[in-house]
């Protein structure tokens, strides 16, 4: 397990935001509120063992399902 420090931009307001992600063997899927506009940011973390990398996905989580 390791800690990943990353600066991202809020998909709503573009404000830079520091994100600390604890990387585990399991995928993570959670919501982090923007420190500037307070909108919910969808964060997904995937540890790729084969390529020895961590994939971080950030989106606005505003997709609508019909």
N, CA and C of each residue as an Amber inpcrd file, in Angstrom:
protein
   198
   0.8500000  -1.1730000   0.0000000   0.0000000   0.0000000   0.0000000
   0.8970000   1.2390000   0.0000000   0.5170000   2.2220000  -0.8030000
   1.2940000   3.4580000  -0.8810000   0.3540000   4.6540000  -0.9820000
   0.9220000   5.8270000  -0.7930000   0.1420000   7.0620000  -0.8550000
   0.5540000   7.8440000  -2.0880000  -0.4280000   8.1940000  -2.9060000
  -0.2020000   8.9420000  -4.1390000  -0.6760000  10.3680000  -3.9260000
   0.1950000  11.3400000  -4.1660000  -0.1460000  12.7610000  -4.0800000
  -0.2970000  13.2800000  -5.5050000  -1.4350000  13.8810000  -5.7970000
  -1.7040000  14.3530000  -7.1510000  -2.4610000  15.6670000  -7.0940000
  -2.1320000  16.5870000  -7.9820000  -2.8920000  17.8210000  -8.1300000
  -3.7800000  17.6720000  -9.3490000  -5.0880000  17.8440000  -9.1330000
  -6.0680000  17.7060000 -10.2150000  -6.7840000  19.0400000 -10.3930000
  -7.5440000  19.1590000 -11.4770000  -8.3950000  20.3240000 -11.6920000
  -9.8410000  19.8870000 -11.5360000 -10.6100000  20.6660000 -10.8230000
 -12.0320000  20.3800000 -10.6470000 -12.7060000  20.4050000 -12.0100000
 -13.4800000  19.3580000 -12.3570000 -14.1700000  19.3400000 -13.6570000
 -15.2940000  20.3740000 -13.7400000 -15.6750000  20.9680000 -12.6190000
 -16.7430000  21.9730000 -12.6100000 -16.1840000  23.3850000 -12.7470000
 -15.2230000  23.7510000 -11.8830000 -14.7580000  25.1380000 -11.8460000
 -13.3040000  25.3150000 -12.2890000 -12.5730000  24.2050000 -12.4880000
 -11.1870000  24.2870000 -12.9500000 -10.1740000  24.6120000 -11.8640000
 -10.6280000  24.7280000 -10.6240000  -9.7460000  25.0560000  -9.5100000
  -8.7760000  23.8970000  -9.2400000  -7.4560000  24.1790000  -9.0900000
  -6.5270000  23.1090000  -8.7550000  -6.7890000  22.6010000  -7.3390000
  -6.7130000  21.2960000  -7.1740000  -7.0260000  20.6720000  -5.8930000
  -6.0240000  19.5580000  -5.6220000  -5.4830000  19.5160000  -4.4160000
  -4.5310000  18.4730000  -4.0330000  -5.3070000  17.2520000  -3.5500000
  -4.9310000  16.1020000  -4.0790000  -5.6160000  14.8620000  -3.7640000
  -4.6020000  13.8650000  -3.2230000  -4.9000000  13.2630000  -2.0850000
  -4.0730000  12.2010000  -1.5120000  -4.8580000  10.9070000  -1.6280000
  -4.3070000   9.9510000  -2.3500000  -4.9920000   8.6860000  -2.6020000
  -4.1550000   7.5570000  -2.0220000  -4.7830000   6.7590000  -1.1720000
  -4.1200000   5.5770000  -0.6330000  -4.3360000   4.4470000  -1.6350000
  -3.2580000   3.9970000  -2.2490000  -3.3370000   2.9810000  -3.2960000
  -3.3360000   1.5950000  -2.6490000  -4.3920000   0.8460000  -2.9120000
  -4.5180000  -0.5180000  -2.4050000  -4.5880000  -1.4820000  -3.5840000
  -4.6590000  -2.7620000  -3.2960000  -4.7480000  -3.7620000  -4.3610000
  -6.1200000  -3.7790000  -5.0280000  -7.1260000  -3.2700000  -4.3340000
  -8.4720000  -3.2400000  -4.8900000  -8.7670000  -1.8830000  -5.5270000
  -9.6090000  -1.8890000  -6.5610000 -10.0360000  -0.6350000  -7.1780000
 -10.8430000   0.1780000  -6.1780000 -10.7500000   1.4900000  -6.3070000
 -11.4960000   2.3770000  -5.4350000 -12.3990000   3.2560000  -6.2810000
 -13.5290000   3.6290000  -5.7060000 -14.5180000   4.4500000  -6.3890000
 -15.1980000   5.2890000  -5.3190000 -14.9510000   6.5970000  -5.3260000
 -15.5230000   7.4440000  -4.2860000 -15.7230000   8.8720000  -4.7690000
 -16.3830000   9.6730000  -3.9440000 -16.6840000  11.0720000  -4.2480000
 -15.8620000  11.9610000  -3.3290000 -15.2340000  12.9680000  -3.9060000
 -14.4550000  13.9730000  -3.1660000 -15.0310000  15.3370000  -3.5340000
 -15.3810000  16.1400000  -2.5480000 -15.9370000  17.4670000  -2.8260000
 -14.8320000  18.4610000  -3.1620000 -15.0840000  19.3250000  -4.1460000
 -14.1340000  20.3750000  -4.5180000 -14.0150000  21.3630000  -3.3580000
 -12.7990000  21.7440000  -3.0250000 -12.5700000  22.6810000  -1.9260000
 -12.9580000  24.1080000  -2.2940000 -13.1790000  24.3710000  -3.5850000
 -13.5430000  25.7100000  -4.0340000 -15.0540000  25.8600000  -4.2570000
 -15.6390000  24.9960000  -5.0950000 -17.0570000  25.1400000  -5.4500000
 -17.9690000  24.1330000  -4.7460000 -17.3780000  23.1850000  -4.0220000
 -18.1070000  22.1700000  -3.2330000 -18.8980000  21.1660000  -4.0680000
 -18.7120000  21.1450000  -5.3810000 -19.3830000  20.1450000  -6.2150000
 -18.7100000  18.7900000  -6.0330000 -19.4590000  17.6910000  -6.1880000
 -18.8970000  16.3470000  -6.0140000 -18.0700000  15.9030000  -7.2190000
 -16.8510000  15.4840000  -6.9600000 -15.9430000  14.9920000  -8.0020000
 -15.8510000  13.4810000  -7.8560000 -16.1160000  12.7570000  -8.9410000
 -16.0460000  11.2960000  -8.9400000 -14.5920000  10.8710000  -9.1770000
 -14.0410000  10.1200000  -8.2290000 -12.6510000   9.6590000  -8.2960000
 -12.6510000   8.1310000  -8.3750000 -11.9410000   7.6160000  -9.3740000
 -11.7470000   6.1680000  -9.4910000 -10.2470000   5.8910000  -9.5500000
  -9.8070000   4.8810000  -8.8090000  -8.3940000   4.5240000  -8.7490000
  -8.2490000   3.0470000  -9.1220000  -7.3190000   2.7730000 -10.0410000
  -7.0610000   1.3990000 -10.4630000  -5.5470000   1.1490000 -10.4150000
  -5.1590000   0.1110000  -9.7010000  -3.7510000  -0.2830000  -9.6400000
  -3.5090000  -1.3380000 -10.7170000  -2.6550000  -1.0070000 -11.6810000
  -2.3320000  -1.8960000 -12.7950000  -1.0460000  -2.6410000 -12.4600000
  -1.1890000  -3.8660000 -11.9590000  -0.0290000  -4.6780000 -11.5580000
   0.8610000  -5.0260000 -12.7450000   0.2460000  -5.3110000 -13.8810000
   0.9950000  -5.7260000 -15.0630000   1.9660000  -4.6420000 -15.5240000
   1.5290000  -3.3830000 -15.5250000   2.3620000  -2.2770000 -15.9960000
   2.9830000  -1.4720000 -14.8580000   2.8050000  -1.9490000 -13.6220000
   3.3720000  -1.2730000 -12.4390000   3.0090000   0.2080000 -12.4160000
   1.7140000   0.4770000 -12.5770000   1.2530000   1.8680000 -12.5920000
  -0.0800000   1.9960000 -11.8600000  -0.4450000   3.2290000 -11.6040000
  -1.7260000   3.5390000 -10.9840000  -2.4840000   4.4540000 -11.9250000
  -3.7360000   4.0910000 -12.2230000  -4.5700000   4.9050000 -13.0910000
  -5.5710000   5.6580000 -12.2230000  -5.6420000   6.9640000 -12.4330000
  -6.5430000   7.8280000 -11.6880000  -7.5180000   8.4630000 -12.6740000
  -8.8140000   8.2500000 -12.4610000  -9.8550000   8.7830000 -13.3340000
 -10.6680000   9.8090000 -12.5590000 -10.8220000  10.9900000 -13.1230000
 -11.5550000  12.0800000 -12.4960000 -12.6720000  12.5190000 -13.4480000
 -13.9060000  12.6040000 -12.9390000 -14.9780000  13.1510000 -13.7670000
 -16.0140000  13.8500000 -12.8950000 -16.9510000  14.5140000 -13.5560000
 -17.9440000  15.3200000 -12.8560000 -19.0830000  14.4810000 -12.3020000
 -19.1580000  13.2110000 -12.6740000 -20.1990000  12.3100000 -12.2070000
 -21.5890000  12.8750000 -12.4630000 -21.7380000  13.5470000 -13.6140000
 -23.0280000  14.1420000 -13.9320000 -23.7140000  13.4650000 -15.1170000
 -23.3050000  12.2280000 -15.4030000 -23.9530000  11.5000000 -16.4730000
 -25.3780000  11.1720000 -16.0470000 -26.2800000  11.2520000 -16.9810000
 -27.6720000  10.9430000 -16.6750000 -28.0500000   9.6210000 -17.3550000
 -28.7410000   8.7860000 -16.6300000 -29.1660000   7.4880000 -17.1510000
 -30.6710000   7.5130000 -17.3540000 -31.1210000   7.0110000 -18.5090000
 -32.5550000   6.9780000 -18.8150000 -33.0140000   5.5450000 -18.9680000
